[in-house]
């Protein structure tokens, strides 16, 4: 498997789900193998409990999904995140995925200089987001927090390379032709999958 899609939206009739379908269509046209982690459909629990936290520093877990997800990440060369932006950031479900799955010794190691990402096998990273706010608002008034923190800090710290952000803003007020144009763009977008 080369490509791993990490999908974070609970509603199958959402625009995010249409984005997921467009990306899958794209990869199928390119004859690219892929796997989807659907956090909501998997009923992933993003919350640490006492036992999970006790096991954290040894890199352990008692959640079988954490083990599965980490193995999928370690075998991927391309990762595509598909998520809405809620209150200017990623949803708690996706934040919990990062918190719980990225284990010391597996997702990263620590040194006197900080974190060292262990997911260097991921050569290409794409973050596809949607929001009610238009993109110019996120860039000018929000300081592109998603790009500055999640993409250029968190994902970089984990070792993920060649990071790209594709965003569809103003989703609530958008008309069907604009949505269709964006979905068409995603079906022909060149995702690097090697």
Backbone as CSV, one residue per row, in Angstrom:
resi,resn,N_x,N_y,N_z,CA_x,CA_y,CA_z,C_x,C_y,C_z
1,UNK,0.836,-1.184,0.000,0.000,0.000,0.000,0.879,1.246,0.000
2,UNK,0.587,2.189,-0.884,1.357,3.418,-0.950,0.658,4.583,-0.276
3,UNK,-0.649,4.694,-0.462,-1.375,5.883,-0.042,-2.353,5.562,1.076
4,UNK,-2.334,6.397,2.094,-3.252,6.271,3.217,-4.081,7.540,3.301
5,UNK,-5.395,7.382,3.262,-6.322,8.508,3.436,-6.822,8.482,4.866
6,UNK,-6.694,9.603,5.565,-7.224,9.724,6.929,-8.402,10.680,6.853
7,UNK,-9.595,10.114,7.008,-10.841,10.849,6.801,-11.510,11.129,8.146
8,UNK,-11.862,12.394,8.353,-12.413,12.793,9.656,-13.685,13.622,9.470
9,UNK,-14.796,12.960,9.260,-16.102,13.630,9.220,-17.183,12.605,9.528
10,UNK,-18.166,12.974,10.363,-19.160,11.985,10.781,-20.332,11.791,9.832
11,UNK,-20.507,12.685,8.844,-21.747,12.677,8.063,-21.476,12.283,6.620
12,UNK,-22.089,11.193,6.172,-21.791,10.659,4.842,-22.379,11.486,3.700
13,UNK,-23.228,12.462,3.994,-23.764,13.332,2.940,-23.109,14.713,2.964
14,UNK,-22.010,14.815,3.668,-21.298,16.087,3.764,-20.459,16.333,2.511
15,UNK,-20.013,17.578,2.349,-19.108,17.893,1.246,-17.770,17.200,1.451
16,UNK,-17.371,17.042,2.704,-16.126,16.314,2.984,-16.200,14.887,2.448
17,UNK,-17.370,14.280,2.539,-17.523,12.927,2.001,-17.412,12.946,0.477
18,UNK,-17.944,13.988,-0.142,-17.786,14.143,-1.595,-16.311,14.326,-1.952
19,UNK,-15.563,15.039,-1.120,-14.122,15.191,-1.322,-13.442,13.823,-1.248
20,UNK,-13.818,13.025,-0.256,-13.270,11.676,-0.117,-13.541,10.854,-1.380
21,UNK,-14.758,10.914,-1.880,-15.120,10.168,-3.092,-14.287,10.632,-4.287
22,UNK,-14.093,11.946,-4.414,-13.300,12.494,-5.524,-11.851,12.028,-5.442
23,UNK,-11.289,12.015,-4.248,-9.902,11.574,-4.073,-9.768,10.092,-4.403
24,UNK,-10.711,9.290,-3.943,-10.679,7.858,-4.249,-10.788,7.622,-5.758
25,UNK,-11.663,8.380,-6.427,-11.800,8.272,-7.878,-10.482,8.609,-8.560
26,UNK,-9.836,9.670,-8.099,-8.542,10.085,-8.638,-7.524,8.948,-8.517
27,UNK,-7.392,8.391,-7.338,-6.396,7.348,-7.100,-6.698,6.088,-7.908
28,UNK,-7.978,5.778,-8.052,-8.361,4.614,-8.861,-7.988,4.835,-10.322
29,UNK,-8.192,6.055,-10.825,-7.826,6.355,-12.212,-6.319,6.225,-12.423
30,UNK,-5.540,6.526,-11.382,-4.081,6.408,-11.460,-3.585,4.991,-11.138
31,UNK,-4.543,4.067,-10.895,-4.199,2.696,-10.496,-3.323,2.663,-9.252
32,UNK,-3.622,3.576,-8.323,-2.875,3.655,-7.068,-3.603,2.867,-5.978
33,UNK,-2.873,2.057,-5.264,-3.450,1.365,-4.123,-3.583,2.348,-2.971
34,UNK,-4.669,2.238,-2.245,-4.876,3.121,-1.101,-5.706,2.407,-0.048
35,UNK,-5.644,2.919,1.141,-6.482,2.456,2.236,-7.035,3.684,2.935
36,UNK,-8.241,3.550,3.490,-8.899,4.666,4.168,-9.035,4.357,5.650
37,UNK,-8.573,5.288,6.473,-8.918,5.292,7.896,-10.083,6.259,8.036
38,UNK,-11.241,5.749,8.396,-12.435,6.577,8.608,-12.660,6.630,10.119
39,UNK,-12.187,7.687,10.738,-12.159,7.752,12.199,-13.539,7.601,12.835
40,UNK,-14.542,8.231,12.256,-15.888,8.130,12.826,-16.500,6.760,12.562
41,UNK,-16.373,6.239,11.346,-16.935,4.924,11.027,-16.261,3.830,11.855
42,UNK,-14.975,4.023,12.168,-14.248,3.060,13.006,-14.602,3.191,14.487
43,UNK,-15.352,4.218,14.843,-15.684,4.513,16.250,-14.411,4.679,17.085
44,UNK,-13.427,5.337,16.475,-12.179,5.610,17.185,-12.455,6.490,18.390
45,UNK,-11.892,6.107,19.537,-12.033,6.913,20.748,-10.798,7.801,20.869
46,UNK,-10.946,9.126,20.643,-9.783,10.007,20.664,-9.330,10.419,22.060
47,UNK,-10.015,9.930,23.081,-9.753,10.381,24.452,-8.824,9.404,25.172
48,UNK,-7.814,9.963,25.816,-6.952,9.148,26.661,-7.706,8.725,27.908
49,UNK,-7.584,7.451,28.275,-8.040,7.032,29.593,-6.795,6.796,30.453
50,UNK,-6.989,6.454,31.705,-5.849,6.307,32.611,-4.875,5.229,32.149
51,UNK,-5.411,4.115,31.670,-4.542,3.014,31.251,-3.731,3.395,30.010
52,UNK,-4.373,4.073,29.060,-3.663,4.497,27.843,-2.544,5.473,28.191
53,UNK,-2.833,6.382,29.098,-1.827,7.362,29.502,-0.689,6.696,30.279
54,UNK,-1.014,5.682,31.090,0.023,4.953,31.829,0.994,4.271,30.866
55,UNK,0.483,3.791,29.734,1.300,3.081,28.752,2.037,4.006,27.792
56,UNK,1.701,5.287,27.820,2.189,6.245,26.822,3.707,6.281,26.711
57,UNK,4.407,6.469,27.824,5.858,6.679,27.769,6.641,5.449,27.309
58,UNK,6.042,4.285,27.426,6.693,3.072,26.912,6.311,2.822,25.457
59,UNK,5.466,3.699,24.894,5.011,3.517,23.515,3.910,2.492,23.389
60,UNK,3.355,2.083,24.528,2.322,1.052,24.523,0.919,1.609,24.366
61,UNK,-0.015,0.704,24.146,-1.423,1.069,24.020,-2.284,-0.147,24.339
62,UNK,-3.495,0.091,24.769,-4.445,-1.010,24.918,-5.578,-0.868,23.896
63,UNK,-5.449,0.080,22.974,-6.455,0.329,21.938,-5.997,-0.337,20.640
64,UNK,-6.693,-1.382,20.171,-6.256,-2.070,18.949,-6.263,-1.166,17.712
65,UNK,-7.111,-0.136,17.687,-7.111,0.783,16.549,-5.820,1.594,16.496
66,UNK,-5.279,1.942,17.633,-4.015,2.687,17.665,-2.915,1.858,17.009
67,UNK,-2.835,0.578,17.347,-1.831,-0.307,16.737,-2.046,-0.404,15.234
68,UNK,-3.285,-0.601,14.823,-3.615,-0.726,13.399,-3.244,0.549,12.645
69,UNK,-3.656,1.691,13.181,-3.386,2.967,12.508,-1.891,3.234,12.390
70,UNK,-1.149,2.938,13.437,0.299,3.166,13.407,0.966,2.284,12.350
71,UNK,0.539,1.040,12.245,1.088,0.145,11.216,0.780,0.678,9.818
72,UNK,-0.434,1.202,9.608,-0.789,1.762,8.304,0.069,2.982,7.984
73,UNK,0.291,3.839,8.967,1.138,5.012,8.764,2.572,4.613,8.433
74,UNK,3.071,3.599,9.095,4.452,3.172,8.892,4.667,2.507,7.534
75,UNK,3.592,2.073,6.877,3.741,1.426,5.572,3.332,2.341,4.414
76,UNK,2.952,3.574,4.708,2.511,4.514,3.666,3.667,5.389,3.184
77,UNK,3.602,5.765,1.914,4.536,6.761,1.394,3.824,8.094,1.156
78,UNK,2.501,8.047,1.041,1.692,9.260,0.871,0.535,9.214,1.860
79,UNK,0.273,10.336,2.522,-0.874,10.452,3.421,-1.720,11.634,2.968
80,UNK,-3.026,11.406,2.900,-3.980,12.450,2.540,-4.979,12.594,3.678
81,UNK,-4.946,13.728,4.363,-5.930,14.028,5.401,-7.116,14.733,4.749
82,UNK,-8.336,14.337,5.104,-9.549,15.025,4.651,-10.343,15.366,5.903
83,UNK,-10.517,16.669,6.148,-11.135,17.102,7.394,-11.756,18.491,7.258
84,UNK,-12.823,18.747,7.994,-13.293,20.131,8.071,-12.422,20.910,9.050
85,UNK,-12.522,22.225,9.000,-11.949,23.079,10.044,-13.109,23.555,10.896
86,UNK,-13.050,23.262,12.168,-14.087,23.674,13.104,-13.440,24.625,14.107
87,UNK,-13.975,25.810,14.222,-13.426,26.830,15.112,-11.938,27.047,14.814
88,UNK,-11.630,27.169,13.540,-10.297,27.536,13.048,-9.228,26.455,13.219
89,UNK,-9.637,25.242,13.505,-8.654,24.188,13.733,-9.233,22.842,13.312
90,UNK,-8.420,21.799,13.445,-8.898,20.462,13.141,-9.870,20.005,14.231
91,UNK,-10.807,19.117,13.907,-11.731,18.597,14.920,-11.000,17.834,16.025
92,UNK,-11.645,17.760,17.185,-11.078,17.025,18.317,-10.769,15.577,17.977
93,UNK,-11.585,14.977,17.104,-11.356,13.586,16.707,-9.985,13.428,16.047
94,UNK,-9.638,14.348,15.148,-8.346,14.268,14.464,-7.199,14.632,15.410
95,UNK,-7.419,15.587,16.280,-6.402,15.935,17.285,-6.134,14.743,18.187
96,UNK,-7.215,14.047,18.582,-7.066,12.853,19.408,-6.340,11.730,18.682
97,UNK,-6.539,11.644,17.370,-5.808,10.667,16.553,-4.308,10.934,16.657
98,UNK,-3.917,12.199,16.494,-2.495,12.555,16.610,-2.003,12.263,18.029
99,UNK,-2.775,12.674,19.029,-2.375,12.477,20.428,-2.139,11.003,20.761
100,UNK,-3.085,10.142,20.363,-3.039,8.743,20.792,-2.173,7.850,19.904
101,UNK,-2.170,8.104,18.610,-1.475,7.196,17.691,0.021,7.477,17.631
102,UNK,0.398,8.731,17.764,1.817,9.084,17.688,2.491,8.782,19.023
103,UNK,3.045,7.593,19.093,3.647,7.098,20.326,5.154,7.310,20.333
104,UNK,5.725,7.548,21.505,7.186,7.633,21.598,7.821,6.341,21.089
105,UNK,8.865,6.489,20.282,9.542,5.335,19.736,8.904,4.798,18.470
106,UNK,7.710,5.235,18.166,7.000,4.783,16.968,6.748,5.958,16.023
107,UNK,6.000,6.963,16.508,5.720,8.150,15.698,6.834,9.179,15.806
108,UNK,7.521,9.162,16.946,8.609,10.112,17.170,9.500,9.625,18.304
109,UNK,10.685,10.221,18.394,11.564,10.025,19.539,11.927,11.410,20.070
110,UNK,12.365,11.457,21.301,12.742,12.739,21.894,14.246,12.779,22.128
111,UNK,14.772,13.994,22.071,16.190,14.209,22.347,16.322,15.548,23.056
112,UNK,17.545,15.934,23.343,17.787,17.224,23.996,17.360,18.384,23.110
113,UNK,17.235,18.129,21.818,16.860,19.180,20.871,15.372,19.179,20.533
114,UNK,14.591,18.295,21.170,13.151,18.239,20.919,12.741,16.922,20.280
115,UNK,11.671,16.980,19.499,11.132,15.779,18.860,11.836,15.471,17.551
116,UNK,11.977,14.187,17.295,12.480,13.723,16.000,11.421,12.804,15.420
117,UNK,10.854,13.178,14.274,9.807,12.388,13.649,10.329,11.073,13.101
118,UNK,9.583,10.020,13.357,9.959,8.685,12.884,9.183,8.267,11.640
119,UNK,8.232,9.105,11.188,7.427,8.744,10.019,8.046,9.299,8.736
120,UNK,9.351,9.124,8.595,10.062,9.641,7.427,9.766,8.832,6.167
121,UNK,9.075,7.715,6.313,8.634,6.936,5.155,7.561,7.694,4.363
122,UNK,6.915,8.680,4.993,5.856,9.444,4.330,6.512,10.577,3.546
123,UNK,6.596,10.377,2.244,7.294,11.303,1.354,6.408,12.454,0.877
124,UNK,5.083,12.255,0.881,4.145,13.275,0.393,2.945,13.335,1.330
125,UNK,2.592,14.543,1.739,1.498,14.747,2.690,0.560,15.809,2.151
126,UNK,-0.730,15.502,2.142,-1.747,16.444,1.664,-2.796,16.618,2.756
127,UNK,-3.179,17.865,2.994,-4.233,18.167,3.953,-5.329,18.890,3.187
128,UNK,-6.475,18.229,3.038,-7.621,18.776,2.319,-8.666,19.195,3.348
129,UNK,-8.961,20.494,3.384,-9.874,21.019,4.400,-11.023,21.783,3.772
130,UNK,-12.083,21.929,4.560,-13.224,22.776,4.212,-13.539,23.640,5.427
131,UNK,-14.175,24.771,5.163,-14.587,25.625,6.291,-15.726,26.534,5.872
132,UNK,-16.455,27.005,6.845,-17.478,28.021,6.608,-16.810,29.340,6.246
133,UNK,-15.719,29.640,6.928,-14.982,30.880,6.647,-14.285,30.771,5.296
134,UNK,-14.236,31.866,4.542,-13.477,31.841,3.285,-11.977,31.753,3.564
135,UNK,-11.231,31.292,2.576,-9.792,31.074,2.753,-9.060,32.366,3.100
136,UNK,-9.479,33.498,2.495,-8.775,34.751,2.791,-8.893,35.099,4.272
137,UNK,-10.040,34.750,4.895,-10.214,35.012,6.327,-9.208,34.180,7.133
138,UNK,-9.095,32.912,6.768,-8.155,32.044,7.491,-6.726,32.542,7.361
139,UNK,-6.381,33.054,6.176,-5.019,33.524,5.942,-4.748,34.872,6.619
140,UNK,-5.676,35.824,6.458,-5.428,37.189,6.933,-5.751,37.401,8.408
141,UNK,-6.851,36.841,8.864,-7.309,37.142,10.224,-7.049,36.007,11.211
142,UNK,-6.808,34.817,10.695,-6.557,33.673,11.553,-5.083,33.282,11.532
143,UNK,-4.309,33.946,10.689,-2.878,33.658,10.613,-2.553,32.308,10.020
144,UNK,-3.475,31.772,9.204,-3.277,30.438,8.614,-2.852,29.438,9.683
145,UNK,-3.594,29.406,10.789,-3.235,28.547,11.919,-3.115,27.084,11.514
146,UNK,-4.006,26.631,10.645,-3.961,25.228,10.231,-2.636,24.918,9.533
147,UNK,-2.204,25.838,8.678,-0.942,25.613,7.959,0.250,25.815,8.892
148,UNK,0.206,26.845,9.693,1.332,27.194,10.557,1.556,26.147,11.649
149,UNK,0.472,25.660,12.256,0.617,24.751,13.400,0.495,23.284,12.994
150,UNK,-0.648,22.895,12.398,-0.869,21.482,12.101,0.056,20.973,10.995
151,UNK,0.122,21.724,9.897,0.869,21.241,8.736,2.376,21.475,8.882
152,UNK,2.774,22.708,9.198,4.197,23.040,9.207,4.893,22.801,10.537
153,UNK,4.137,22.441,11.564,4.787,22.090,12.824,4.501,20.644,13.199
154,UNK,3.239,20.311,13.464,2.916,18.960,13.940,3.323,17.891,12.934
155,UNK,2.840,18.010,11.686,3.146,16.977,10.692,4.634,16.955,10.345
156,UNK,5.253,18.124,10.312,6.705,18.194,10.063,7.469,17.516,11.195
157,UNK,7.078,17.780,12.455,7.751,17.163,13.598,7.659,15.643,13.563
158,UNK,6.587,15.127,12.971,6.413,13.676,12.891,7.224,13.057,11.762
159,UNK,7.843,13.905,10.928,8.694,13.409,9.853,8.022,13.371,8.492
160,UNK,6.770,13.803,8.415,6.054,13.782,7.135,6.589,14.884,6.228
161,UNK,6.895,14.523,4.988,7.543,15.446,4.059,6.584,15.961,2.996
162,UNK,7.072,16.950,2.197,6.378,17.481,1.028,4.908,17.753,1.351
163,UNK,4.671,18.671,2.267,3.333,18.935,2.796,2.602,19.993,1.964
164,UNK,1.342,19.686,1.610,0.514,20.579,0.800,-0.843,20.785,1.471
165,UNK,-1.379,21.993,1.340,-2.701,22.318,1.886,-3.617,22.734,0.743
166,UNK,-4.735,22.015,0.566,-5.780,22.364,-0.396,-7.039,22.665,0.410
167,UNK,-7.606,23.846,0.205,-8.719,24.273,1.039,-9.903,24.752,0.201
168,UNK,-11.093,24.376,0.653,-12.332,24.885,0.065,-13.028,25.695,1.151
169,UNK,-12.963,27.020,1.042,-13.567,27.896,2.043,-14.941,28.383,1.618
170,UNK,-15.675,28.937,2.580,-17.009,29.464,2.299,-17.993,28.394,1.897
171,UNK,-17.835,27.194,2.456,-18.655,26.056,2.049,-20.146,26.301,2.254
172,UNK,-20.530,26.950,3.338,-21.945,27.138,3.650,-22.651,27.977,2.595
173,UNK,-21.985,28.999,2.097,-22.600,29.899,1.120,-22.277,29.530,-0.326
174,UNK,-21.524,28.465,-0.537,-21.100,28.122,-1.898,-22.253,27.538,-2.707
175,UNK,-22.215,27.762,-4.010,-23.225,27.268,-4.940,-22.745,25.940,-5.554
176,UNK,-23.689,25.114,-6.020,-23.312,23.821,-6.606,-22.254,23.900,-7.707
177,UNK,-22.293,24.884,-8.637,-21.244,24.901,-9.675,-19.833,25.052,-9.109
178,UNK,-19.690,25.864,-8.053,-18.358,26.027,-7.441,-17.910,24.739,-6.768
179,UNK,-18.825,24.075,-6.104,-18.487,22.804,-5.456,-18.092,21.762,-6.496
180,UNK,-18.868,21.691,-7.570,-18.586,20.714,-8.618,-17.237,20.984,-9.278
181,UNK,-16.908,22.263,-9.461,-15.618,22.625,-10.054,-14.470,22.152,-9.162
182,UNK,-14.612,22.348,-7.854,-13.572,21.924,-6.926,-13.436,20.394,-6.920
183,UNK,-14.554,19.690,-6.894,-14.511,18.226,-6.903,-13.877,17.714,-8.190
184,UNK,-14.194,18.366,-9.298,-13.580,17.991,-10.575,-12.058,18.207,-10.515
185,UNK,-11.654,19.308,-9.894,-10.220,19.580,-9.714,-9.562,18.451,-8.926
186,UNK,-10.231,17.955,-7.896,-9.651,16.888,-7.076,-9.558,15.569,-7.828
187,UNK,-10.475,15.322,-8.746,-10.419,14.058,-9.490,-9.257,14.035,-10.476
188,UNK,-8.736,15.215,-10.824,-7.616,15.259,-11.767,-6.321,15.782,-11.132
189,UNK,-6.356,16.143,-9.862,-5.176,16.661,-9.155,-4.092,15.581,-9.111
190,UNK,-2.844,16.010,-9.239,-1.744,15.029,-9.222,-1.234,14.817,-7.795
191,UNK,-1.772,13.782,-7.142,-1.259,13.370,-5.849,-0.030,12.496,-6.093
192,UNK,1.095,12.873,-5.522,2.307,12.072,-5.676,2.189,10.864,-4.761
193,UNK,2.316,9.709,-5.326,2.076,8.471,-4.566,3.238,7.495,-4.699
194,UNK,4.459,7.987,-4.590,5.599,7.076,-4.713,6.513,7.221,-3.512
